[in-house]
């Protein structure tokens, strides 16, 4: 088997922020109400875009992880697992921090239902990362480590695709 290469996906920056699907427009018939709804959408969008930018930068500061069989042979599987555990703990810390920050940004009423869908995507990305941590801890061979990362990467690609579609629907380019 060739080298095992795992690169932590910066897509988590997009996936795990609350990126709601498009909600319906304002049902208000008054001009003032429609204006307030539009203003709240603009404010929510700006705050969410800023959080996406900051989160992407925070994840980028964590760096990336490249694992090869040669690297495992050089430092040993236990050391690699320890380094990965520490990295994943820091990554989960970033994800949780930004999840809490996004929760403080009140979505406009028209997006609340969609926001709950996005929170499920966020929760799924965090669960996948927690499962990776567990599989890394249990890995007794380089191939088990490779399998864990391959499964995690596939899960994140699917979640990322969903997040990308949501960001595009809402015109949130910083969250793509």
Secondary structure, DSSP 8 states (H G I E B T S, - for coil): ---------TTHHHHTS------------SHHHHHHHHHHHHHHHHHHHHHHHHHHHHHHHH------HHHHHHH-HHHHHHHHHHHHHHHHHHHHHHHHHHHTS---GGGHHHHHHHHHHHHHHHHHHHHHHHHHHH--SHHHHHHHHHHHHHHHHHHHHHHHHHHHHTT-GGG-
